[in-house]
Amino acid sequence: MENAAGLTFRDATDADVDVLVALIESAYRGDDSRVGWTTEADILEGQRTDSEGVLQVIKAPDGKLLTVEQAGRVVACCQLEHRGNHAYFGMFAVSPGLQGAGLGKAVIAEAERQAREDWGVTEMRMTVISVREDLIAWYERRGYRRTGEMSPFPYGEERFGVPRRPDLQFELLVKPLV
């Protein structure tokens, strides 16, 4: 489905795995990520995800990896998972060179619309590394609120990255979808 901004939204397939891993890595890790503002390069090294992790999200029975194309090129993605009365939003990535131009807003709005209309959920939830103040503020401007509910960062599991500081944890953010 194409929207007014020339964006096409579709569910990812197995054939998208390599492109999506590259997109996610470029948005969060390494020097390429520094072009955008969502980089985690100062707090985490190593990989953000891998082919296995992306394929798991694509194959999840209660979810999908929403893939966003512009002019035939994959430019963004996000995970949506149906969890009872709410949906979980994760694995959100926008190509670093396109950040700051409204693409992220369009993607999250479409994700919320699909979760509400397809699953009838009344709330979207996500977890964000609590020291990512700029990113949390961006979500707050989109209507998400901090809950103060924290969960531990998976220290020692390098498939999620190698922490560069000892105080990382995830905070739950929520938004009503009514």
N, C-alpha and C positions, 0 to 999 in steps of 0.2 A: 504494500500500500504506500503510495507516494503522497507526501503532504505539500503544502504551499511553498516550503523552503527547498523543495526538490530532494527531500529525504525519502528514502524507501526503507520501511521497517519490515523485517521478516524474521522468522525463527531460524537460528543457525542450524546448519547440517554438518555432518562429519567432514565434508569437503572444506568447511570453513576453519577448521581447527588451527592450522598453521598460521593463517592470516590473523586470526583472533589472538593467538598467543603473542605474535609479534606486536599487535596493537596494544595489548594490555601491558606488555613489558615496556614498550616505548612511552606509555603514559605515566609509568610509575618508577621505573628503575633506569639507572645508567645516565650517561650524559645526554642522550636524546630526550629524556624526560624533563630536563632542565629548560627546554624550550617552552614548555607549558608550565602552569602553576600547580598542577596536581602531583608533582614529583614527590616521591618518598625517599629519594636518593640520599638525603642527609640523615635519615633515621634508620634505613634498611639497605643492606646490600644483597646481592644474589638475586634470585628469580622471584617474581611475584606469583607466577603460576607456571604450569607446564601443559603439554598436550593432554596428559591424563586428566588433569584437573578440569580443563576446558571441556573435554569429551564427557566427563561425568556430569557437568552442568547441562550439556546438550541432551544427554540421554535420560536425565532425571524424569521420572514418571509424573511428578507434580510440579514441573517447572519448565523453563526454557531459557535460552540465551538469545535475547533480542538483539539482532544485528541491524546496524544502520548503514545504509549506503548513500553516497552522494556522487552523482556522475559515474556510477558503476564501480565505485571504490568504497571499500569498507572503511568508515570513518569513526564509528563508535559502536559500543555494545553495552549491554547490562543483563544481569541475571535476574530473573523473576521466579520466585518459588512460592507456590500456594501452600500455606500453613494454617489450615482451619479458617478462622475469621480474619486473618491478615495475610499479607504477602510479604516476602522478604526480598529486598532489593540489594544486589551485590554485584561484584565483578564489573563495576561501571568504569568504562574507559572511553576517553575522547582523544583522538589523534592530537598530539601536543601542538602542532602548528595551527590547529583549528580551534584551540581553546580560547575562551574569552569573547567569542563571537555569537553566543546564544545557542550553540548546538547542544550543549549539555542540558540547558533548560528545556529544549524541545524533546530531548530523549527522555528525561525524567517525567515530563508531562505525559508523553505517550505511554510510558511504562505504568504510570498511575492509572491512566484511562483503561488500558488493557486489563490490569489487575481488578479494577472496579467492575468493568463490564463483563469480562470473561469469567471471573471467579466470584463476583459479588462480595468481595472483601470490603471491610470498612476501615482498614488501617494498613499503612505501609510501614515496615520496620527495616532498619539497617543497622549495621555496626560500623563504627569509624574509629580509627586509632585516636585516642583521646588527646594526644598532643598536636593533632592536625587542626589547629584553631581556625585557620583560613578556610579550610574545607568544611568544617562544621558550621562556620558562619554562613557559607554559601548555602548549605542545606537549610539552615534556619531561615534564610531569606525565601526559600521555597516552601516554608510552612512546617518544617520538621522541628521537633523540640527535643532538647537533651533530657534524658531521664535520670542521669546520674548512676544508672545501672551499668556496672562494669563487668567485663569478663576478661580472663587472662589472655595475653598474647602467647602463641604457641612457641615459646623459646625452645630451642633445640631441634625444631622441625624445619630444617633448612629449605624444604620445598616451598615454604611460605616467606623465605627471606632470612637474612642474617642480621639481627638487630645490632645497631650501632650505639644503643643506649639501653640502660637497664629498667626504664620506667614505662615501657610500652604496655598498653592495655586497650581493650575495645570498649567504647561507650555505645549503648543502645540509643538510637534516635527513632522517633515515631511521628507519624502524621496521619490524622484522620482523613479518610477518603470519602467524605460525604458531600 
